[in-house]
Amino acid sequence: MVEDISQIGIMLRFFTVLLVSMVSPSAVLAQLHVIPVEYYNKGILIRMVAGTGKDSLNFIFDTGATQTVIDSATAEKAGIIANQMAMVAGVTGMQKIPMTDSLALQTSDLKLPTHSAILVNLSQLSSRYGKEIHGIIGYELLHRFIVRLDLDKRQIELYRSVADIPSSSLGERLIFSFSNAIPIPQAECTIRLKSGRSIKARFLLDSGALGVTAVFNAGFSKQISLIEKAGSYSNDVGSSLFNRTEKLVTAIDGLSIGSFEFGEMPVGALQAGQKVGAIQTTNILGNAILYRFNTTLNYLAKEIYLQPNKYFQEPFEFPVSGIKLAKDNNILVIDFVANGSPAQKAGIKQGHQLLSINGRAAGDLETVRQKLRKPGKKIILVTIDENGNKKKFRFRMQRYY
């Protein structure tokens, strides 16, 4: 299963920065731009240049990002100086975060007006994602343009009007809303539980929730007895910019958005007192569903168009090893081991370094992740603990909830 970064993972998450401006008609620009994107580990990356720097940087395109984020070390290198402090809601309450009011970003085809951004150390996000991440951008594009993300062509298209987009490129139109003054699209979905019950609920649409199908808030999970009636479940962990949250995971029979229906999938359930980033009261629809569409977002009219793309029919992956990995200075580390998983039953411990997999050195993070996604396969791992003790583990990968 793709690492839950949003994790990301990591979960990338809904941090809510004070003084967020809402959409205004004058914000929509007339000129059309096309920005190439990279699709990696279920995430959408835009290459951008920041400040006075010349390096091309990786920015995650995140509809859940109400404020642009730039990595603090990257900012220093690019000559970007924090000139104020922002109050940001995190899991432990309000936090003071360095902020600049004059970030300049550009692509080969677009130069954005200078705008505010918070400076955050993104090294942990990079280590779990498997590629260096220098920033996160969402609202700054979404409130200025009609944004069409075409994953078939690997590009983001920016328009001045939906009327400029060929109707054959739009798809099904849905209306969304903004709630609690948070400019993140929120739309209605229907979930089908293992008990056979179907329930309608509203979800934040978050392309930055990488590897996430859906996460239910604690109150909703309790109301529908999601875990109590699940039959089997385990635990998982997700990370935002400011916290790391453990959640329970189980399966539902399906989910639909608009006229589009999906079958059995893994989902997460927050427990009492838990939240993803600053958000505690809203369900989340993540990129493990959203990446299956080419999407057009019109913040002015509060509408989203969904057009199935080449990923639409891909099956949903259930974890089969129970291991999550992170990369630290070119070393692969066991970042998490799920309860009841084959890895836990074999005795693998969080925090140990992974040396080899099936007799081959554990080097490339994505290659190792692929090997840990094969149900029914036997696998041999060699790890080393903090005292230098090596140990070999053998187990067969299989779904455990």
Backbone torsions as a table, in degrees:
resi	resn	phi	psi	omega
1	MET	NA	142.4	178.0
2	VAL	-61.1	138.4	-178.4
3	GLU	-59.0	131.1	179.0
4	ASP	-78.4	93.2	-173.5
5	ILE	-96.0	-48.2	-156.9
6	SER	-23.7	-2.1	153.6
7	GLN	-48.1	NA	NA
8	ILE	NA	NA	NA
9	GLY	NA	NA	NA
10	ILE	NA	-46.1	97.3
11	MET	-82.9	122.7	-175.9
12	LEU	-70.3	96.1	-147.5
13	ARG	-128.5	-179.7	-172.2
14	PHE	-68.0	92.1	166.1
15	PHE	-96.6	141.3	-179.1
16	THR	-114.9	113.1	-180.0
17	VAL	-92.3	136.2	178.8
18	LEU	-65.7	157.6	178.3
19	LEU	66.2	40.2	174.5
20	VAL	-80.4	129.8	178.8
21	SER	-84.9	149.8	179.1
22	MET	-96.8	177.2	-174.0
23	VAL	-72.8	139.1	173.6
24	SER	-131.1	149.2	-177.8
25	PRO	-56.4	-34.2	-177.4
26	SER	-69.9	-11.4	-177.8
27	ALA	-77.0	-19.8	-176.2
28	VAL	-82.7	119.2	-177.9
29	LEU	-89.2	157.1	-173.6
30	ALA	-85.7	-29.6	-170.3
31	GLN	-76.9	141.9	178.1
32	LEU	-90.5	135.8	175.7
33	HIS	-130.5	152.5	173.8
34	VAL	-124.4	123.7	-177.1
35	ILE	-118.3	118.7	176.0
36	PRO	-63.1	145.1	176.1
37	VAL	-128.3	155.5	172.3
38	GLU	-107.6	133.7	177.6
39	TYR	-104.6	108.5	-174.2
40	TYR	-137.7	129.6	176.0
41	ASN	51.2	45.6	179.9
42	LYS	61.2	20.9	177.8
43	GLY	-120.2	154.4	-178.5
44	ILE	-107.6	118.2	-176.4
45	LEU	-109.9	133.6	174.3
46	ILE	-111.3	133.2	176.4
47	ARG	-87.9	123.3	-176.8
48	MET	-136.8	155.7	173.0
49	VAL	-108.3	134.4	-175.4
50	ALA	-115.3	140.4	173.7
51	GLY	57.0	-135.6	179.9
52	THR	-92.5	5.9	-179.3
53	GLY	-72.4	167.9	179.0
54	LYS	-118.9	-12.9	-177.7
55	ASP	-73.0	143.4	174.3
56	SER	-83.9	123.7	-170.4
57	LEU	-112.0	152.9	178.3
58	ASN	-90.2	115.5	173.3
59	PHE	-113.8	127.9	175.0
60	ILE	-77.1	131.4	175.0
61	PHE	-84.1	117.5	-168.4
62	ASP	-136.7	109.4	177.1
63	THR	-67.3	-13.8	176.8
64	GLY	-89.6	1.7	-178.8
65	ALA	-95.5	104.3	179.3
66	THR	-80.6	-10.5	-179.7
67	GLN	-139.4	137.9	174.8
68	THR	-63.3	141.6	179.3
69	VAL	-122.8	137.7	172.4
70	ILE	-130.1	138.8	179.2
71	ASP	-59.8	134.8	-174.0
72	SER	-61.9	-40.0	178.8
73	ALA	-69.0	-37.8	176.9
74	THR	-63.8	-41.5	179.4
75	ALA	-60.3	-44.6	-179.6
76	GLU	-61.5	-43.2	-179.1
77	LYS	-64.5	-33.3	-177.7
78	ALA	-89.7	5.0	178.6
79	GLY	76.0	23.1	179.7
80	ILE	-92.8	121.8	-174.1
81	ILE	-110.9	133.1	174.0
82	ALA	-72.2	124.8	-178.9
83	ASN	-118.4	9.6	175.6
84	GLN	-162.7	174.4	177.5
85	MET	-117.8	138.7	177.3
86	ALA	-107.4	142.0	172.8
87	MET	-89.4	117.5	-174.9
88	VAL	-121.5	137.3	179.9
89	ALA	-82.8	121.7	177.0
90	GLY	-124.6	-177.4	-175.3
91	VAL	-64.3	-26.4	-179.4
92	THR	-97.9	11.4	-179.2
93	GLY	111.0	-163.3	-178.2
94	MET	-72.6	135.7	179.6
95	GLN	-125.7	148.2	174.6
96	LYS	-91.3	124.0	-177.3
97	ILE	-123.9	134.0	176.7
98	PRO	-57.3	143.7	-175.3
99	MET	-144.8	145.6	171.8
100	THR	-114.3	146.7	178.0
101	ASP	-103.6	11.4	-174.1
102	SER	-142.9	49.9	177.0
103	LEU	-78.5	128.8	176.0
104	ALA	-109.1	123.8	179.0
105	LEU	-126.1	144.1	175.9
106	GLN	-150.3	153.6	171.4
107	THR	-113.5	-175.4	178.2
108	SER	-66.0	-19.8	-174.7
109	ASP	-119.4	-2.3	-171.2
110	LEU	-150.1	136.8	172.1
111	LYS	-121.6	113.3	-179.2
112	LEU	-78.3	148.3	171.5
113	PRO	-60.9	149.6	176.7
114	THR	-59.5	143.1	-177.3
115	HIS	-152.2	173.1	-178.0
116	SER	-80.3	153.1	177.2
117	ALA	-155.6	148.7	175.6
118	ILE	-95.6	148.5	-177.9
119	LEU	-104.1	118.4	-174.6
120	VAL	-136.0	142.7	174.5
121	ASN	-72.1	111.4	-176.8
122	LEU	-100.7	16.9	-176.1
123	SER	-64.3	-38.0	178.9
124	GLN	-67.4	-39.0	175.6
125	LEU	-59.8	-45.4	-179.8
126	SER	-61.8	-41.3	-176.4
127	SER	-65.8	-33.3	-179.2
128	ARG	-86.2	-29.6	-179.2
129	TYR	-75.2	-33.9	179.3
130	GLY	97.7	4.9	177.7
131	LYS	-150.1	145.9	-177.2
132	GLU	-67.5	126.6	179.6
133	ILE	-110.7	127.4	-177.9
134	HIS	-104.3	-15.0	-178.6
135	GLY	-173.6	176.3	179.6
136	ILE	-138.3	134.2	179.5
137	ILE	-139.2	141.2	178.3
138	GLY	-151.7	-79.4	-173.8
139	TYR	-56.7	-34.2	-177.0
140	GLU	-63.2	-30.8	172.6
141	LEU	-83.8	-42.8	-170.2
142	LEU	-69.0	-29.5	-179.7
143	HIS	-89.9	-6.9	179.4
144	ARG	-100.2	-24.1	-172.3
145	PHE	-136.4	161.8	158.7
146	ILE	-79.8	119.1	-172.8
147	VAL	-107.9	121.4	174.9
148	ARG	-114.1	119.2	177.3
149	LEU	-99.6	116.2	-179.6
150	ASP	-113.1	99.2	-178.7
151	LEU	-77.8	-18.7	174.0
152	ASP	-65.9	-39.0	-179.9
153	LYS	-97.6	-2.7	-178.8
154	ARG	57.3	55.4	179.4
155	GLN	-155.7	153.9	170.1
156	ILE	-107.1	130.3	179.1
157	GLU	-111.1	132.1	-178.2
158	LEU	-112.7	126.0	-175.7
159	TYR	-122.6	163.6	175.1
160	ARG	-91.1	-21.9	-177.3
161	SER	-153.7	146.5	174.9
162	VAL	-61.7	-29.1	179.9
163	ALA	-63.1	-20.1	178.8
164	ASP	-80.0	-9.3	-177.5
165	ILE	-96.2	129.8	176.7
166	PRO	-56.0	136.6	-177.8
167	SER	-59.0	-29.6	179.1
168	SER	-68.6	-12.4	-179.1
169	SER	-103.6	4.5	-175.3
170	LEU	-94.5	-60.9	-176.5
171	GLY	96.3	-157.1	-175.8
172	GLU	-80.4	133.3	-177.7
173	ARG	-93.5	130.8	174.4
174	LEU	-126.4	147.2	175.8
175	ILE	-93.8	136.3	174.3
176	PHE	-121.0	176.2	179.5
177	SER	-135.3	163.8	168.2
178	PHE	-108.9	132.5	-178.9
179	SER	-119.4	147.3	176.6
180	ASN	55.8	34.8	177.4
181	ALA	60.6	22.6	178.3
182	ILE	-105.9	113.1	-175.6
183	PRO	-78.9	62.3	173.3
184	ILE	-121.4	126.3	-177.3
185	PRO	-56.7	138.7	179.2
186	GLN	-131.6	124.2	-175.2
187	ALA	-134.1	162.0	-178.2
188	GLU	-87.9	136.4	174.5
189	CYS	-129.8	162.4	173.8
190	THR	-117.1	128.9	176.9
191	ILE	-109.2	147.3	178.4
192	ARG	-117.0	116.7	-176.8
193	LEU	-83.6	165.4	178.1
194	LYS	-62.6	-23.9	179.1
195	SER	-75.0	-8.9	-177.2
196	GLY	96.3	-7.4	-178.7
197	ARG	-77.4	138.2	175.3
198	SER	-110.5	135.9	-174.7
199	ILE	-135.9	134.1	174.2
200	LYS	-92.2	140.1	179.3
201	ALA	-154.9	161.1	179.2
202	ARG	-99.1	142.6	-175.7
203	PHE	-131.9	140.1	167.3
204	LEU	-73.7	134.0	-179.6
205	LEU	-93.0	107.7	-169.4
206	ASP	-124.8	100.4	178.6
207	SER	-71.5	-11.0	176.9
208	GLY	-87.3	-4.2	176.7
209	ALA	-86.0	80.5	-172.1
210	LEU	-75.8	132.4	-178.6
211	GLY	78.2	3.9	-177.1
212	VAL	-103.6	128.2	169.9
213	THR	-81.7	-69.8	178.0
214	ALA	-146.2	144.8	173.3
215	VAL	-126.4	128.3	-178.4
216	PHE	-100.3	137.7	177.8
217	ASN	-68.8	164.9	-172.1
218	ALA	-61.0	-43.8	-177.9
219	GLY	-64.1	-42.9	179.9
220	PHE	-67.7	-42.1	179.1
221	SER	-59.1	-42.1	179.5
222	LYS	-69.3	-41.0	-178.0
223	GLN	-59.5	-39.7	-177.6
224	ILE	-96.8	4.1	179.4
225	SER	53.9	44.9	-174.4
226	LEU	-58.3	-51.7	-177.0
227	ILE	-76.8	-40.7	-176.6
228	GLU	-59.2	-34.1	-176.9
229	LYS	-105.4	10.7	-174.0
230	ALA	-73.7	-30.6	-175.4
231	GLY	91.5	-55.0	175.7
232	SER	-141.0	148.1	179.5
233	TYR	-159.9	169.0	177.2
234	SER	-144.2	-162.2	176.7
235	ASN	-124.1	161.8	-179.8
236	ASP	-151.1	172.1	180.0
237	VAL	-137.0	141.7	175.7
238	GLY	-132.5	158.5	-176.7
239	SER	-130.6	143.6	171.9
240	SER	-111.1	-168.0	177.3
241	LEU	-65.6	-29.1	-169.8
242	PHE	-122.1	-2.2	-179.0
243	ASN	-158.7	169.4	178.2
244	ARG	-126.4	121.3	-171.7
245	THR	-118.6	127.8	174.1
246	GLU	-89.0	141.4	179.0
247	LYS	-138.0	164.0	172.8
248	LEU	-90.2	150.9	179.9
249	VAL	-131.2	143.0	179.1
250	THR	-151.9	-166.5	-179.4
251	ALA	-121.6	147.3	168.8
252	ILE	-118.6	162.4	-177.4
253	ASP	-76.1	-21.5	178.4
254	GLY	170.9	174.1	-179.6
255	LEU	-150.3	144.1	175.9
256	SER	-131.4	145.4	173.5
257	ILE	-133.4	124.1	-171.0
258	GLY	60.4	-132.9	178.5
259	SER	-92.6	3.2	-175.8
260	PHE	-91.8	127.4	-177.1
261	GLU	-117.4	138.5	177.1
262	PHE	-122.4	152.0	-178.4
263	GLY	-89.5	-154.7	-173.7
264	GLU	-55.5	138.2	-178.3
265	MET	-153.2	155.5	172.9
266	PRO	-77.7	144.7	176.7
267	VAL	-138.6	162.0	178.7
268	GLY	-111.2	153.7	178.9
269	ALA	-134.6	116.5	175.0
270	LEU	-73.1	150.5	178.6
271	GLN	-104.6	170.6	-175.3
272	ALA	-51.6	129.9	178.5
273	GLY	86.9	-9.2	-179.7
274	GLN	-91.5	154.5	174.7
275	LYS	-155.1	161.6	177.4
276	VAL	-101.1	110.3	-174.9
277	GLY	62.1	-125.7	-178.3
278	ALA	-94.0	-5.4	-171.5
279	ILE	-98.4	126.1	-179.2
280	GLN	-122.0	-18.4	-168.4
281	THR	-111.3	7.8	-174.6
282	THR	-128.7	141.6	173.5
283	ASN	-75.6	158.4	-175.3
284	ILE	-126.3	131.6	170.7
285	LEU	-106.4	117.9	-170.2
286	GLY	-98.5	-175.2	-172.5
287	ASN	-75.0	-13.0	175.0
288	ALA	-67.5	-15.7	171.3
289	ILE	-104.1	-45.6	-173.5
290	LEU	-65.0	-30.0	-177.3
291	TYR	-68.6	-10.4	179.9
292	ARG	-79.5	-2.7	-179.3
293	PHE	-123.5	148.5	156.6
294	ASN	-83.6	124.7	-171.2
295	THR	-117.9	144.5	172.4
296	THR	-119.7	124.7	-177.4
297	LEU	-115.3	124.9	178.3
298	ASN	-121.1	95.2	-176.0
299	TYR	-68.1	-30.2	-178.5
300	LEU	-64.8	-45.4	-179.3
301	ALA	-91.8	-3.1	-177.9
302	LYS	53.9	57.6	179.6
303	GLU	-137.7	148.9	176.0
304	ILE	-131.9	138.7	176.2
305	TYR	-110.3	132.1	-178.8
306	LEU	-116.3	124.4	179.0
307	GLN	-128.1	113.7	-179.0
308	PRO	-54.2	137.3	178.3
309	ASN	-114.2	-167.2	-174.2
310	LYS	-67.1	-13.3	179.3
311	TYR	-93.2	-2.7	-170.0
312	PHE	-57.6	-40.3	-175.2
313	GLN	-88.6	1.2	-179.7
314	GLU	-61.4	136.1	178.7
315	PRO	-68.7	151.2	175.5
316	PHE	-77.1	136.1	-177.5
317	GLU	-92.8	129.6	169.5
318	PHE	-98.4	142.5	178.4
319	PRO	-64.2	141.7	-178.1
320	VAL	-124.7	-9.8	177.6
321	SER	-107.7	-37.0	-176.6
322	GLY	88.9	7.3	-177.7
323	ILE	-105.9	136.9	165.8
324	LYS	-118.5	141.6	-174.4
325	LEU	-117.7	155.3	171.2
326	ALA	-135.7	157.0	179.9
327	LYS	-112.9	122.8	-178.0
328	ASP	-126.7	107.6	-178.5
329	ASN	52.7	48.7	178.2
330	ASN	67.1	15.2	175.5
331	ILE	-111.4	131.5	177.5
332	LEU	-87.6	129.0	-175.7
333	VAL	-121.4	140.2	173.2
334	ILE	-70.7	107.5	-173.2
335	ASP	-89.4	-24.3	-177.0
336	PHE	-164.4	143.9	174.5
337	VAL	-130.5	122.6	-174.5
338	ALA	-79.4	145.8	177.5
339	ASN	-64.0	135.3	176.6
340	GLY	75.9	4.9	-178.1
341	SER	-84.0	161.4	175.8
342	PRO	-55.1	-37.7	-179.8
343	ALA	-65.8	-42.2	179.6
344	GLN	-66.2	-42.6	179.9
345	LYS	-63.7	-28.3	178.1
346	ALA	-78.7	-15.3	177.2
347	GLY	102.0	10.7	-179.3
348	ILE	-69.9	139.3	-174.0
349	LYS	-114.7	142.3	174.3
350	GLN	-64.7	141.4	177.2
351	GLY	96.1	-15.5	179.7
352	HIS	-80.4	151.6	179.5
353	GLN	-83.4	138.0	175.8
354	LEU	-91.6	119.5	-177.4
355	LEU	-92.9	-43.4	-176.6
356	SER	-151.4	159.5	177.0
357	ILE	-137.1	120.2	-176.8
358	ASN	53.5	41.1	174.6
359	GLY	83.1	-1.3	179.4
360	ARG	-110.9	141.6	-179.2
361	ALA	-57.4	137.1	179.6
362	ALA	-84.0	96.7	-177.5
363	GLY	-112.5	-67.1	-177.3
364	ASP	-79.0	123.1	-175.2
365	LEU	-60.8	-47.5	-176.0
366	GLU	-67.0	-35.3	177.5
367	THR	-62.7	-43.9	178.8
368	VAL	-65.8	-42.0	178.7
369	ARG	-58.6	-40.9	179.2
370	GLN	-61.2	-39.2	-179.6
371	LYS	-69.2	-22.2	-179.8
372	LEU	-91.5	10.5	-178.0
373	ARG	-114.2	20.7	-172.4
374	LYS	-112.0	95.6	-178.6
375	PRO	-61.4	140.4	178.4
376	GLY	89.1	-13.7	-178.5
377	LYS	-84.5	141.1	172.0
378	LYS	-83.8	146.6	-176.4
379	ILE	-140.4	146.9	178.2
380	ILE	-122.3	121.4	178.8
381	LEU	-116.6	143.2	172.6
382	VAL	-119.0	126.5	179.7
383	THR	-122.9	167.2	175.4
384	ILE	-136.3	134.6	-177.8
385	ASP	-91.5	-176.3	-175.2
386	GLU	-66.7	-15.7	179.4
387	ASN	-97.9	4.9	178.5
388	GLY	86.4	10.0	-179.9
389	ASN	-84.8	123.8	178.7
390	LYS	-92.5	147.2	178.5
391	LYS	-147.8	143.1	-179.9
392	LYS	-105.6	136.6	-179.9
393	PHE	-126.1	139.4	175.6
394	ARG	-125.3	133.8	173.8
395	PHE	-160.3	162.2	177.1
396	ARG	-101.9	130.8	-178.2
397	MET	-79.4	133.2	177.8
398	GLN	-157.7	154.8	178.5
399	ARG	-62.2	137.5	-175.6
400	TYR	-121.9	8.7	167.7
401	TYR	-155.3	NA	NA
